[in-house]
Amino acid sequence: MRIAFLSDIHGNKEALEACIAHAQRAGADHWVFLGDLVGYGADPAFVVDRVRELAARGGVVIKGNHDMAAASGVAAGMNDYATKAITWTYDELDEDARVWLRALPMTIEEEDRLYVHSEAAAPTEWRYVTEAAGAERSLLATDKRLTFCGHIHVPQLYHMAPQKPAVGFKPQNNSPVPLVGSRKWLMVQGAVGQPRDKNPAAAYGLLNVKRNEMSYMRVPYAIEGAARKIHQAGLPQILAARLYIGR
């Protein structure tokens, strides 16, 4: 089995389709969406429909903070441009899509894996995992060997041996990492639709269950098309500009 992990799509149709096509060519046969399907980008309805289609075939979908906000129209605690995008997204989605987003779970477990948008210790608080202490808190909150999350738009990888503190490092793109069985692992996915690690290529993860290996994949996509639609929708211009620089 090969599992594709897609997080933080943020309404970016072009990036989503590029990642799905790439993952299919790589042999992905199970799909996990780690939240924030919408917000920022100009194609929220398309993204929701596409993800629902894959969920109907057995895919897993987790709720993100932008999904929760867009489903209610309330962008509590978000900055001005995120708030404007949420208000616009709420109007773009029909009520059926909003109901579906509201019903998404905060976490799901499969075999030795935990899926969550932010982190496992307090999923509803939307905390960011940016360093080893935060990763350790998340790893200690579950008995699952592998935890997968997103939320920060920057690929990261942490591991923790028994009776040892968590250790983190930056994974290399498109290079498999052996997940040593004696350790617990936290795989923070990059963003499909709005990368923030200074690399504008769309990011997704691919787990080879049989080989017990995790790869962090990067996929070029038609940024110009995604940015043009943001401009046409009247959304804040920063949301288009940052796509070109991955910030």
HELIX and SHEET records of a PDB file:
HELIX    1   1 LYS A   13  ARG A   25  1                                  13    
HELIX    2   2 PRO A   44  ALA A   56  1                                  13    
HELIX    3   3 ASN A   65  SER A   72  1                                   8    
HELIX    4   4 ASP A   80  GLU A   92  1                                  13    
HELIX    5   5 GLU A   95  ARG A  102  1                                   8    
HELIX    6   6 PRO A  123  GLU A  125  5                                   3    
HELIX    7   7 ALA A  132  LEU A  140  1                                   9    
HELIX    8   8 ILE A  223  ALA A  233  1                                  11    
HELIX    9   9 ILE A  238  ILE A  245  1                                   8    
SHEET    1   A 6 VAL A  60  VAL A  61  0                                        
SHEET    2   A 6 HIS A  30  PHE A  33  1                                        
SHEET    3   A 6 ARG A   2  LEU A   6  1                                        
SHEET    4   A 6 ALA A 202  ASN A 208 -1                                        
SHEET    5   A 6 GLU A 213  VAL A 219 -1                                        
SHEET    6   A 6 VAL A 177  PRO A 178 -1                                        
SHEET    1   B 6 THR A 107  GLU A 110  0                                        
SHEET    2   B 6 ARG A 113  VAL A 116 -1                                        
SHEET    3   B 6 LEU A 146  CYS A 149  1                                        
SHEET    4   B 6 LYS A 184  VAL A 188  1                                        
SHEET    5   B 6 GLN A 156  MET A 160 -1                                        
SHEET    6   B 6 VAL A 167  PHE A 169 -1                                        
END                                                                             
